[in-house]
Amino acid sequence: MAFKPLHDRVLVKRVQGEEKTKGGLIIPDSAKEKPAEGEIVAVGEGARKDSGELIAPSVKVGDRVLFGKWSGTEVTLDGAELLIMKEGDIMGIIG
């Protein structure tokens, strides 16, 4: 994929949610919530301070992250559904 986010933006691929409940019931697609967990696919160079100094991003390609339910803008690149969001929309990295 030839896409590089600018500044403090990141490109995230959602991780698929559970197909079944803990009790074993299968969840239909119409009832599933979109997961708020994903994997970082690409990262911009970082934000800049008022002085022009670069602030390096805290995430890197391959990190699994949690983000807000309404975070980011959905895009389709090379047939894959992805999200572009600011690094500040990410709540944390899953270890």
ZIUR-V601734 format. One record per run of one state. SS is the DSSP state (2 for helix, 1 for strand, 0 for the rest). FROM is the first residue (numbers start at 1). TO is the last residue. If there is no record, write none. Layout:
ss = [SS	SS]
from = [FROM	FROM]
to = [TO	TO]
This chain:
ss = [0	1	0	1	0	1	0	2	0	1	0	1	0	1	0	1	0	1	0	1	2	1	0]
from = [1	9	15	20	21	26	27	29	32	37	44	47	49	54	56	64	68	73	78	80	87	90	95]
to = [8	14	19	20	25	26	28	31	36	43	46	48	53	55	63	67	72	77	79	86	89	94	95]
